[in-house]
Amino acid sequence: MARSDDDDWDLASSVGATATMVAAGRARAARDGLIDDPLAEPLVRAVGIDFFTDWAAGALDAADVDLPDLPWGMGPMTTLMAARTRFIDTFLTEAVAAGITQVVVLAAGLDARGYRLPWPAGVIVYEIDQPAVLQFKAATVAELGVEPTAPVRAVGVDLRAAWPAALRDAGFAPERPTVWIAEGLSAFLPPSGQDRLLDDVTALSAGGSRLLTEMFLGSPQTREAMRRVHQRWYERGLTVHLDDLAYPGQRHDVADYLGRRGWRTDRVELAALLADAGLPVPADAEPGAQNHYTTAELPRR
């Protein structure tokens, strides 16, 4: 079902199910020893989408659910999650080591960094997502008996709405440097919403703040390949529809957009992340179709 500007979701429906999907990828990567995320599998299991639970638990093989020689599938997605998780973990670790004490995870989903990373004293982690998503995660983690490694403050608000006020109400201090994470988010915002998000982040960022965003610029051929793989997943038991969740339309390049607003930016291609992590790099990846990442820092004024 196509998106609308007032839709909402939980972790078993619409965009929320993609958070469960990528958590299943992190769980499988952790099971394979590629990353350390012990909460991913129990969180996926708690959501209750059997297809993703089976993948997380190692009960499905890529050969059973993916199509050969295509760039997308549960197997490639798991490899992506391994590289992406390592990259973002390092980005956050370096930011707080430099003295940043506010962490904001935009569209937090089943991200468990507030519970698994070794945060220094004084760091506060803010998670922004739909209220139902954050409530479910907090309740599940509590049932597991896991304590956060830093104060985790849930900000239950739609990122298409007036979220900066809700973030301030949770104790966020815009005069202090912040590290922001927008992981797997941009495509699920309207192009104008992406711009508003970056404008709001800029307005809330003191000098010394850092930001990491992810972009996916798939061609029509890539999108068709994804539809083919998703159809195979539906045939193998996935009951949640994953097509047509991204907003269409031309988008600004994040690095250029941020650069015009005073940020110093750098672009990192997925292939570089995979190579740095010692993971296989697809030889036939379509130029412009892969994920890429923009890291940015706002100079101190």
N, C-alpha and C positions, 0 to 999 in steps of 0.2 A: 504494500500500500504506500502511495506517495506521501511525502511529508506535508504537514500543514504547520502554520506558525503558532498554533495553540495546542499542538499535540503534547502528550506526556507519556510516561512509560515507567515500567519497573525493570528489574534485571532479567525478566523472562519474556519481554516484549519489545518490539520496535528497536530503537537505538540502544536501549538498555541491554538487549540480548547480545549486541556486539561487545559490550564490556565483559559479559560472561564468556563469550567466545575467546577474546584475547587473554582472559584469565586462564582459560583452559590451555591456551598455548603456553602461558608462563608455567602452569602446573606441569605440563609435559616436558618443558625445557628443564624445570627443576628436577623432575624424575630422571631425566637423562644426564643430570649433573652439570648442565650448562649455566645455570643461575641458581641463586639461593632465594626461594620464595616459598616457604613452608605453608603459608596460608592460602595460596592460590587454589590448591586442590580441595580443601574443605569448604572454601567459599563457593566454588563452582558446584560442588556436591549439594550444598544447601539450597542453591537456586533451583535445582531439580530439572534442568533440561538434559534428558538422558544422553543425547548425542554428545554434548560437550562434557558431561561427566565421564562417559566412557573414554573419550579422548584423553582427558586429564589423567585418568587412572591407568592409561596404557592398554585399555581393552580393545582399541581400534588401531588398525595399521593404515598408513597413508595409502597403500595399494588398494585398500578396501573402499576408501571414501574419496580419493582424489583422482584426477585425470592426469595421465602422464604428459610430460612436456608442456605443462601450463604453469604460468608464474604464480598462480594462486591456488591455495588448498590448505588443508589442516597441517600438512607437513611443512610447506613453505612459510605458512603463518607462524608456526612454532619456531622456526629458525629466525624469522624476523623478530619475534618476541624476545628471543635470547639476546640478539644483538641490541635491540632497542632498550631492553631493560638494563643491560650492562652500561650502555651509553648514558642513560638518564640517571642511573644510580651514581655514576662517576661525576656527572655534572652537578648533582645535588651535593654530593660529598665535598667537592671542591668549593662550592659556593659557601657552605656553612663553615668550612675550614678557613675561608677568607673573612669570616666574621658576620655573615648574613644570618639573622635569627628568625626571619619570617619566611615560611615556605607556603606557597599557595598552589594546590593541585586543582586545576580546572577540569571539570568533568571527571571527577575522581573515580567513579565506577567502583570496581573491586580492587583498585590499587591499595596495597597494604604497606606502603613505605613508612607510614606513621607508626607501624608496629614492627618492622623488621630492620630498618636501617639504624645504625648506632648514632643517634643524634646527640650532639654536644648539649650540655646544660644551657638552658635559656632559649632553645629553639622551640617555636610553636608551629605546628602544621595545620593549615586551614584546608579543608576539603569542600569543594563546591560541586553540587550535583542536585538532581531532583530529590526532594525530601524522602520519597519512598526508597530510593536507592541507598541513601546514607543511613536511613533508619534500619534497613535490612542488614547492611554491612555491620553497623555498630552492634546490633543485637546478636548477630551470628558470631562475631569475634568475642563478645562477652560470654556467650555460651561455650565457646572453646576455651575460656579461661585465659585468654591472651591479653596482656597489658600493653598499652602503647609505650614506645621508647621515647616519646615526647608528647606533650599535650596535643591532642587532636581535637580541633574545633570544627564541627560540622556546620556548613552553611547551606541549608536546603533552599535552593533557588534555581530557577531556570536561567541559563546563561544568555538566553535571548531576552530576558527581562532586566529590570534594574538591579543587578546583582551587587554593584559596588556599595550601595547603602547597607545591604545585608552583611557584606563582608566587614564593613566598619562596625556595625552593631555587634559583631562577634568578637571585637577587640582588636581588629587589624589597625595598624598605625602607618598611614601612608608616608609619614615623615622618615620612616626607617627603611633601609634597603630590604628588598624582597627578592627571593628567587621564585620564578613562576614556571609551571610546567603545563603545557597544552599538548598532551599526548593523544594522538588519534582523534582529534577534535574538529579541526577546521572544516572537513568535508560535511560534517553534520550541522553546520551553521549555514544560513544563507550567506551569499557573498557579502552583502551589506552588513550582516551580523558579524562576520569575520572582521571587517573593518572596525565596527563598533567595539568589539572585544579588544582589539589591539589598541584602539584609542583609549579605552577605559584602563587597560593595563598601564599604558604610558602615563595617564593622568594620576594613577595611584602609585607610581614608582618613583622613589627617591633616587638620587644619584648613587651609583654603585649597584643598582638592581640588575638582576640577570633574568633572562627568559629563554626557554627552549620550546620551539613549536615544531610540529610535523606536518608535512604536506604530501598529498598523493595526487598526482596529475595524470591519471590514466586516460589513454586514448579510447575511442569507441571500441577498438579491437580488444583492449584490455578489459573493458567493462563487459563485453560479450563473453570473454573467457571466464570472468567471475560468475556470470549468470549460469554458464554451463556447469561449473563446479558446484555452485549452490544447488542446482537441480539434482546433481548426483547426491548431495547431502540429504536433500528432501527424500530421495528414493531410499536412502540408507537410514531414515528414521528421524531426521531433524524436523521438528514441528513448527519452528519459528521462521517466518519469512524474512530474508535478509536483503532482498533486492529493493531498489528505489528508496533507500534510506538517506542517501546523500542528497544535498540540495544542488540542483544544476545551476549553471551560469558561470560566466567568466569571473575569475578572482584576481585580485592584486597579488603580485609576488610578495611574500611576507618580508623577505630581506629588504627589498626596495621600499616597501611601505614603512617599515620600521626605521630604515636609514633616513628617510625624509623627516622623521620625527625625532631624530637626535640619537638613535641607538647605533652602536658599533656592531656590525653583524658579520656572521660567518655562516657559510652553507656547507653542509656535510651530506654526501650522497650515501644512500643505504649500502651500496657496494663497498664503500670505505668502512662502514661499521662492521659489515660481515667479515671483511678481510682482517680488520683489527682484532676481531673476536676469534679468529681462526676458524670461521664457519664458511661453508661453500658459497661462492659467488656465482649466480647464474651467468653462463656465458652468453646467452641469447636474450638477455633482458632488453626490453624495448626502451630506447632512449626517451627520457621524459616521462616514462610510465612508472618508474620506481618511486618509492617514498624518498623524500629528502628532508633534511632537518635544518632549521635555522637556529643558531644560538646567537644571543644578543646581550650586550651590556650597555647600560646607560651611564655615560661618564658622570663623575661627581662634579657638581656645580661649584 
